[in-house]
Amino acid sequence: MKDRFIIIMGIVFIIASGVIYTLERMAATIAGSIELAGFYTAHISGTVPSTVMPGFGDNIVVPAFLIIGLAFFAYASLRKK
């Protein structure tokens, strides 16, 4: 029973890591699109701004949750032996 709980916690941490990373990228895309729409609406000349996508390590929570989730999996698999 306890091993199953540890595996479920690992899954939860890994899924949370993926959801946070996806939401962060979606927010960056929306913010960049709003900036680009304002640029074109105002007929501003010059260089067109590009959307800066966040990297995997930009938010410390994402890799931390992934490492914690993988650690739970490793602990559960080593404990079964």
C-alpha positions as CSV (number, residue, x, y, z in Angstrom):
1,M,0.0,0.0,0.0
2,K,2.8,2.4,0.9
3,D,4.7,1.7,-2.3
4,R,1.6,2.5,-4.4
5,F,1.2,5.8,-2.5
6,I,4.8,6.7,-3.3
7,I,4.4,5.9,-7.0
8,I,1.2,8.0,-7.1
9,M,3.0,10.9,-5.5
10,G,5.7,10.6,-8.1
11,I,3.1,10.7,-10.9
12,V,1.4,13.7,-9.3
13,F,4.7,15.6,-9.1
14,I,5.7,14.8,-12.7
15,I,2.2,15.8,-14.0
16,A,2.3,19.0,-12.0
17,S,5.7,19.8,-13.5
18,G,4.4,19.3,-17.0
19,V,1.2,21.4,-16.3
20,I,3.2,24.3,-14.8
21,Y,5.6,24.2,-17.8
22,T,2.7,24.1,-20.3
23,L,0.9,27.0,-18.6
24,E,4.0,29.1,-18.5
25,R,4.6,28.6,-22.2
26,M,0.9,29.3,-23.0
27,A,1.1,32.6,-21.0
28,A,4.3,33.6,-22.9
29,T,2.6,32.9,-26.2
30,I,-0.5,34.9,-25.3
31,A,1.5,37.8,-24.0
32,G,3.7,37.8,-27.1
33,S,0.6,37.7,-29.4
34,I,-1.0,40.6,-27.6
35,E,2.2,42.6,-28.0
36,L,2.4,41.7,-31.6
37,A,-1.3,42.6,-32.2
38,G,-0.8,46.0,-30.7
39,F,2.3,46.5,-32.8
40,Y,0.4,45.8,-36.0
41,T,-2.7,47.7,-35.0
42,A,-0.8,50.9,-34.3
43,H,1.0,50.6,-37.6
44,I,4.4,51.0,-35.9
45,S,7.4,50.7,-38.2
46,G,10.6,49.0,-37.1
47,T,11.5,45.6,-36.0
48,V,8.7,43.2,-35.2
49,P,9.0,41.9,-31.6
50,S,9.5,38.1,-31.3
51,T,7.9,35.9,-28.6
52,V,10.4,34.8,-26.0
53,M,9.6,31.3,-24.9
54,P,10.6,30.3,-21.4
55,G,13.2,27.6,-21.1
56,F,12.9,24.5,-19.0
57,G,15.0,25.8,-16.2
58,D,13.7,29.4,-16.1
59,N,11.1,28.5,-13.4
60,I,12.9,26.6,-10.6
61,V,9.6,24.8,-9.6
62,V,9.4,22.8,-12.9
63,P,12.7,21.0,-12.7
64,A,12.4,20.6,-8.9
65,F,9.0,18.9,-9.2
66,L,10.3,16.7,-12.0
67,I,13.3,15.6,-9.9
68,I,11.1,15.0,-6.8
69,G,8.7,12.9,-8.9
70,L,11.6,10.8,-10.3
71,A,13.0,10.5,-6.9
72,F,9.7,9.1,-5.6
73,F,9.8,6.5,-8.5
74,A,13.4,5.6,-7.7
75,Y,12.6,5.2,-4.0
76,A,9.6,3.0,-4.7
77,S,11.4,0.8,-7.2
78,L,14.4,0.3,-4.9
79,R,12.1,-0.4,-1.9
80,K,10.4,-3.2,-3.7
81,K,13.6,-5.2,-4.1
